[in-house]
Amino acid sequence: MTDSTDKPIPLLLWPFYAIWRLLTFILSVVGRLLCSILGIALMVAGVIITMSVVGAPLGIPLASLGFLLLIRALF
C-alpha cells in the first residue's frame, strides 16, 4: 500500500491536502474516543447484568464485547 507522502504535493493543491489531513485526524480521534466510551459503557452494562444470575449468559458476552472495543480503541 502506498502512502500519500511518497509523492510531493503541488503547491496549489497543498491547502486542500492540509485540510484533508486535518479532517482525517479529527475523525480518527473522535472515532477512537467514541469507541472507547462505548466499550466502557458496554463493559459496565455487562458487569451489572452479570450480577444477576439470570442475566449472566447475556452479561458476560456483553462485557467481553465492551472489553474488545476498548482494546480496539487503544491500539
Helices and strands as residue ranges (DSSP letters): G 4-6, G 11-13, H 14-51, H 56-74
